[in-house]
Amino acid sequence: MEQRVLGRTGRDVSVVGLGTWQLGADWGDVTESDAFAVLDAAVESGVTFFDTADVYGDGRSEQLIGRYLKDRPDAGVFVATKMGRRAEQLPENYTLDNFRAWNDRSRANLGTDTLDLVQLHCPPSAVIASDAVYDALDTLVDERRIAAYAVSVETCAEALAAIARPGVASVQIILNAFRLKPLEEVLPAAREAGVGIVARVPLASGLLSGKYTKDTVFAADDHRTYNRHGEAFDQGETFSGIDYETGLAAAVEFGELAPEGATPAQTALRWIVQQPGVTTVIPGARSVEQARSNGAAAGLPALPEATLAAVRDLYDRRLRASVHGRW
């Protein structure tokens, strides 16, 4: 699989990674054996980038990855985790002492002395603007608790603020065929600064797979049931903030753009991979088949200009009015 340098980390990672929110919680139950099978399928497909967080299953995702990599030290996987969402979202909670405590927990979960990358997990905007926060993160690097740090953001304005910080290695942001705003300023700014871009929610919580209908029922503990209107966290994390029925209609139209031999989901991933400035995209997977299919998307031919133009037209007609001004 193609490898790209993850911004200021200087490390190569696969253009298609693996998001592991599904392996922790909030997407229905995933057994430990199924989780290990998914991790193994991803690695066998060429994936070298795992994205996790201390809050996924309250550490379960990190623990599963740590145990898996202990048995596969040759896998060559770069692990990016996140911190901050286990505490009340107040700027005053983002202190060096708390960072050390959160960091110690993640290092124990992952079974490593030095974490490859720690991302602030969609913190309040005031945190992203705080000099003291970056001083604390620099201290963690000096103490060799972490090799590098990054910021996961909700909005393009937050992304631009993080990119402007000289120590930020990468920025994680929602980017998919239903969320095009980052193409305007964020990706060009990241390229100019040498900051990596990790694209999350690449399938709009599964909408872009084309597998859902108005009759689809998600489990009660699935965020696609309980967070459709932002009841638990930012609405943009669920179906990219798009009304479900609107998203279904747009997904049908998007599916018609898939080239022969490719699924709509693979087409959506391929679209992201070829956006200038993107380092890696992190689809989740709950099955071996999904993990393998996601990995195969990296090997698809580049989508032609006509398809790229059709994606833009679809966004402008059906989605721009509801999402472009919010994030």
Secondary structure, DSSP 4 states (H G I P E B T S, - for coil): --EEE-GGG--EEESB-EE-HHHHSSBS---HHHHHHHHHHHHHTT--EEE--TTGGGGHHHHHHHHHHHH-TTS--EEEEEESTTS-S-GGG--HHHHHHHHHHHHHHHT-SSBSEEEEES--HHHHT-HHHHHHHHHHHHTTSBS-EEEE-SSHHHHHHHHTSTTEEEEEEE-BTTB-GGGTTHHHHHHHHT-EEEEESTTTTTGGGT---TT----TTBHHHH-TTSSSS-GGGSGGG--HHHHHHHHHHHHTTPPTT--HHHHHHHHHHTSTT--EE--B-SSHHHHHHHHHGGGSPPPPHHHHHHHHHHIIIIIHHHHTTT-
